[in-house]
Structures are given as C-alpha cells and as structure tokens.
C-alpha cells in the first residue's frame, strides 16, 4: 500500500514539474516573439509608436527568459538585460534604467545597428567594442539572481516603451572615474549614479 502511495505521489510530482517546465517554455517563447516585434517597431519609428495590448510583454514572460543567466546572447531581452546588469550599479535602479535608455536610443539610430543584440555587440568581442562587458574577456553570465531579475524587468519595460528616458536622449555614457577623449565633443545630458551621459550636439552618432 505504501509503495502504491509513494509511486502515485512521485508520478504526480513529475507531472507537475513537467507542466511547470512547459509553462515556462511557453512564456519564454512568447516573450522573445513579442520582443522581436517591439524591437522592429522601435528600430523603424523610435519611441513614437506604442505597442498594442497584445504586444505588451508581461512580467512573468520576461522573467522566463534566460532563467539561469547564461543563455546565448541571441534575443533582445537577454542582450538588453545583460547590458543593464553588467554596465550599471546593480543597487541603483535609476542608473540601470538609464543604461537601458542608451541601448534603446541607439537602436536604429544612424551609425548603430537595427537590433538590440547588434547594438550591444557592436565592435569586436575581443578588442574594441561599445559595451565593455562584451569585450573584456570575462564571463558574461549573470551571477546574482535578484539584480538580474531587476534587469530583465527594466528590459521588459524598455521594450514596452514604459520607461522614462532618464538619460535625456543619450547615446553615450562613461563612468565618473574616467574622462574619455570623446566626451569633449558631445553634450552632457545627465549624471546618474556612477555614470555620465551624452548625446551628439548635432544629433549624429560617430
């Protein structure tokens, strides 16, 4: 009798686990599909076109993407969330949002690629690049669950066009502790957390 009861419990447990895994996979697929549509819209028309209710990425859908923080960088949510996670102070949500703003401002802008992953990976993985975490030779895995969950939530809102542009339309930023040569050529738009943000005076990107 006990063996039958144990076998029944185990079967139920396995079925629940399979059901949860399938549900997460469906949410992840939905999030990536919606993100691709929203990315295309943002690249083509900037921030003027808002998503329809059906196109909005939900929080559970976004959190289902890249659950372990080490998936390949081949979808908009993962690329944007990793950039937020690695470039910003993870204790400063405003700074994290500003980093997301820069990526979204670059998307489709003259001189930058038309996809988020293209923006993030612009340059070379070894050598000169636009985002230091991408070409520093270190692991790109997100190691902290809570900050990465915050990063994915900010990425979701950015794609949904639900974020205020804290960067002031910036296309560039740098850490306060350094002064790159190009900073003299651009207009400072904001100082948030550990970073300073800029945009070209004439609206053109180098």
PLY file of the C-alpha trace (Angstrom):
ply
format ascii 1.0
element vertex 206
property float x
property float y
property float z
element edge 205
property int vertex1
property int vertex2
end_header
0.00 0.00 0.00
2.79 2.38 0.93
4.61 1.60 -2.32
1.49 2.39 -4.36
1.02 5.67 -2.47
4.70 6.60 -2.95
4.56 5.78 -6.65
1.39 7.87 -7.05
2.99 10.84 -5.29
6.13 10.57 -7.40
4.11 10.45 -10.61
2.10 13.48 -9.57
5.28 15.35 -8.66
6.86 14.58 -12.02
3.73 15.63 -13.91
3.61 18.93 -12.04
7.29 19.53 -12.78
6.80 18.79 -16.48
3.78 21.06 -16.55
5.72 23.92 -14.94
8.62 23.48 -17.34
6.26 23.56 -20.32
4.55 26.67 -18.97
7.89 28.45 -18.52
8.96 27.46 -22.02
5.72 28.89 -23.44
6.22 32.15 -21.55
9.81 32.41 -22.74
8.80 31.81 -26.35
6.02 34.41 -26.09
8.37 36.98 -24.58
11.02 36.52 -27.26
8.43 36.73 -30.04
6.91 39.92 -28.64
10.35 41.44 -28.04
11.27 40.88 -31.68
8.14 42.72 -32.83
8.71 45.62 -30.42
12.38 45.80 -31.38
11.42 46.13 -35.05
8.94 48.89 -34.22
11.44 50.82 -32.11
14.12 50.49 -34.77
11.83 51.76 -37.52
9.95 54.56 -35.78
11.68 55.29 -32.49
9.61 55.78 -29.37
6.53 57.27 -31.06
4.74 54.00 -31.76
3.39 52.38 -28.63
2.73 48.62 -28.52
-0.79 47.26 -28.67
-2.11 45.45 -25.57
-1.48 42.11 -27.30
2.16 43.06 -27.95
2.96 44.01 -24.35
5.49 41.69 -22.70
4.24 40.63 -19.26
6.47 40.35 -16.22
6.16 36.52 -15.96
7.02 36.22 -19.64
10.14 38.37 -19.32
11.32 36.55 -16.18
11.04 33.22 -18.02
13.76 34.34 -20.45
17.35 33.31 -19.66
16.41 31.82 -16.25
19.97 30.82 -15.32
21.72 33.92 -16.65
23.97 32.02 -19.03
21.89 31.54 -22.19
23.35 32.58 -25.57
23.11 36.29 -26.35
20.74 35.93 -29.27
17.47 37.60 -28.25
16.53 41.19 -27.39
15.58 40.65 -23.75
18.72 38.70 -22.86
21.06 41.14 -24.64
19.41 44.19 -23.07
19.14 42.67 -19.59
22.79 41.56 -19.56
23.91 45.04 -20.62
21.89 46.60 -17.81
23.20 44.02 -15.34
26.87 44.46 -16.23
27.10 48.17 -17.06
25.12 49.69 -14.17
25.44 49.75 -10.41
23.00 46.93 -9.57
21.84 48.72 -6.43
20.74 51.82 -8.37
17.55 51.23 -10.36
17.65 54.71 -11.90
21.13 54.03 -13.25
20.02 50.65 -14.57
17.12 52.32 -16.37
19.43 54.95 -17.87
21.67 52.24 -19.34
18.58 50.67 -20.91
17.65 54.10 -22.30
21.00 54.40 -24.08
20.64 50.99 -25.73
17.11 51.81 -26.87
18.15 55.28 -28.08
20.88 53.71 -30.19
18.51 51.16 -31.72
18.04 52.10 -35.37
19.81 55.45 -34.92
22.18 56.40 -37.73
25.52 54.79 -37.06
24.10 51.97 -34.93
22.56 48.54 -35.71
18.84 47.83 -36.02
18.69 45.13 -33.35
19.38 45.28 -29.62
21.88 42.44 -29.77
23.54 44.22 -32.68
23.81 47.40 -30.62
25.22 45.53 -27.63
27.70 43.52 -29.70
28.79 46.37 -31.98
32.54 46.14 -32.43
34.53 43.03 -31.54
34.21 40.57 -28.69
37.97 40.80 -28.29
39.33 44.30 -28.68
37.40 47.50 -29.35
33.69 47.43 -28.58
30.85 49.70 -27.43
29.96 47.95 -24.16
32.95 46.92 -22.08
31.38 43.81 -20.55
31.06 42.32 -24.02
34.77 42.51 -24.89
36.59 42.35 -21.54
37.39 38.64 -21.88
35.45 37.72 -18.75
32.38 35.53 -18.32
29.15 37.25 -19.38
26.99 35.13 -17.08
24.67 36.98 -14.70
25.62 35.62 -11.29
23.15 37.34 -8.95
19.50 36.32 -9.25
17.77 39.36 -7.76
19.72 42.08 -9.64
19.32 40.11 -12.86
15.57 39.83 -12.27
15.53 43.64 -11.89
17.50 43.96 -15.13
15.02 41.76 -17.01
12.11 43.77 -15.63
13.73 47.01 -16.80
14.43 45.44 -20.20
10.76 44.44 -20.42
9.59 47.97 -19.64
12.07 49.45 -22.10
10.79 47.25 -24.92
7.20 48.02 -23.93
8.04 51.75 -24.11
7.13 52.12 -20.44
10.39 53.69 -19.28
11.03 57.39 -18.84
14.21 58.41 -20.65
16.35 59.29 -17.65
19.38 59.71 -19.91
17.96 62.74 -21.71
18.24 61.13 -25.13
21.82 59.99 -24.59
23.68 57.74 -26.99
26.86 57.50 -24.92
27.95 57.21 -21.31
31.05 56.67 -19.25
31.97 56.03 -15.63
32.59 59.08 -13.48
36.12 57.94 -12.71
37.30 58.24 -16.32
37.21 61.05 -18.89
37.29 59.67 -22.43
38.51 61.94 -25.22
35.14 61.89 -26.98
33.29 63.40 -24.02
34.51 66.87 -25.05
32.75 66.56 -28.40
29.28 65.79 -27.04
26.59 67.45 -24.96
26.22 66.19 -21.40
22.59 65.19 -20.81
22.57 63.63 -17.34
24.61 62.39 -14.40
23.04 59.34 -12.79
24.70 57.17 -10.19
28.21 56.28 -11.27
27.78 57.36 -14.89
27.69 60.50 -17.04
25.53 60.55 -20.19
25.94 62.38 -23.51
24.42 62.94 -26.93
25.88 64.45 -30.10
25.32 68.20 -30.40
24.16 67.81 -33.98
22.19 64.65 -33.39
24.67 62.49 -35.30
26.43 59.45 -33.91
30.04 58.65 -34.71
0 1
1 2
2 3
3 4
4 5
5 6
6 7
7 8
8 9
9 10
10 11
11 12
12 13
13 14
14 15
15 16
16 17
17 18
18 19
19 20
20 21
21 22
22 23
23 24
24 25
25 26
26 27
27 28
28 29
29 30
30 31
31 32
32 33
33 34
34 35
35 36
36 37
37 38
38 39
39 40
40 41
41 42
42 43
43 44
44 45
45 46
46 47
47 48
48 49
49 50
50 51
51 52
52 53
53 54
54 55
55 56
56 57
57 58
58 59
59 60
60 61
61 62
62 63
63 64
64 65
65 66
66 67
67 68
68 69
69 70
70 71
71 72
72 73
73 74
74 75
75 76
76 77
77 78
78 79
79 80
80 81
81 82
82 83
83 84
84 85
85 86
86 87
87 88
88 89
89 90
90 91
91 92
92 93
93 94
94 95
95 96
96 97
97 98
98 99
99 100
100 101
101 102
102 103
103 104
104 105
105 106
106 107
107 108
108 109
109 110
110 111
111 112
112 113
113 114
114 115
115 116
116 117
117 118
118 119
119 120
120 121
121 122
122 123
123 124
124 125
125 126
126 127
127 128
128 129
129 130
130 131
131 132
132 133
133 134
134 135
135 136
136 137
137 138
138 139
139 140
140 141
141 142
142 143
143 144
144 145
145 146
146 147
147 148
148 149
149 150
150 151
151 152
152 153
153 154
154 155
155 156
156 157
157 158
158 159
159 160
160 161
161 162
162 163
163 164
164 165
165 166
166 167
167 168
168 169
169 170
170 171
171 172
172 173
173 174
174 175
175 176
176 177
177 178
178 179
179 180
180 181
181 182
182 183
183 184
184 185
185 186
186 187
187 188
188 189
189 190
190 191
191 192
192 193
193 194
194 195
195 196
196 197
197 198
198 199
199 200
200 201
201 202
202 203
203 204
204 205
